[in-house]
């Protein structure tokens, strides 16, 4: 994937927080850290969209044991394909 340079100014305590995250082994660089934040933000927006769509999709049902049994069977079948 092509990359593009972006310069960001941060308060020292925020930079220190990023450096600590890198040192703890969670990220390879500040760029990796920021890219992860952006991806997570994007996923959050997608989730918000899906939740809003669900809220406007009509009346809901309360799942019972049959619902969960059928759901598990459908997912098991899908995974075996």
C-alpha positions in Angstrom: 0.0 0.0 0.0 1.3 3.4 -0.9 1.9 5.8 2.0 1.7 9.5 2.3 3.5 11.7 4.8 1.5 13.6 7.4 2.9 15.9 10.0 1.1 16.1 13.3 1.8 18.3 16.3 1.1 16.8 19.7 1.3 17.9 23.3 4.4 16.3 24.9 2.2 14.1 27.2 0.4 12.7 24.1 3.7 11.9 22.4 5.0 10.3 25.6 1.8 8.1 25.7 2.5 7.0 22.1 6.2 6.3 22.9 5.1 4.2 25.8 2.7 2.2 23.6 5.5 1.6 21.1 8.0 0.6 23.9 5.5 -1.9 25.3 5.5 -3.7 22.0 2.0 -2.9 20.8 3.1 -0.9 17.9 6.2 -0.7 15.6 6.2 3.0 15.2 4.3 6.3 15.8 2.9 5.8 12.2 1.7 2.4 13.1 0.0 3.8 16.2 -1.7 6.6 14.4 -2.8 4.3 11.5 -4.4 2.0 14.1 -6.3 4.9 15.6 -7.6 5.9 12.2 -8.7 2.4 11.4 -10.4 2.0 14.7 -12.2 5.4 14.3 -13.3 4.3 10.8 -14.7 1.0 12.2 -16.5 2.9 14.9 -18.2 5.0 12.3 -19.2 1.9 10.4 -20.5 0.3 13.5 -22.5 3.5 14.3 -24.0 3.4 10.8 -25.0 -0.3 11.2 -26.5 0.4 14.6 -28.5 3.3 13.2 -29.6 1.1 10.4 -30.7 -1.6 12.8 -32.7 0.9 14.9 -34.7 2.0 11.9 -35.1 -1.5 10.4 -38.4 -2.3 12.1 -39.6 -4.1 15.2 -37.2 -6.4 16.9 -37.6 -9.9 18.3 -36.4 -11.3 21.6 -34.2 -14.3 20.7 -35.1 -17.5 22.4 -33.2 -20.9 22.6 -34.4 -21.9 19.1 -33.1 -18.7 17.7 -29.6 -19.3 19.1 -29.6 -23.0 18.1 -30.6 -22.0 14.5 -28.0 -19.2 14.5 -25.2 -21.6 15.6 -26.2 -24.2 13.0 -26.1 -21.6 10.2 -22.7 -20.2 11.3 -21.3 -23.7 11.6 -22.5 -24.6 8.1 -21.1 -21.3 6.7 -17.7 -22.0 8.3 -17.6 -25.5 6.8 -18.1 -24.3 3.2 
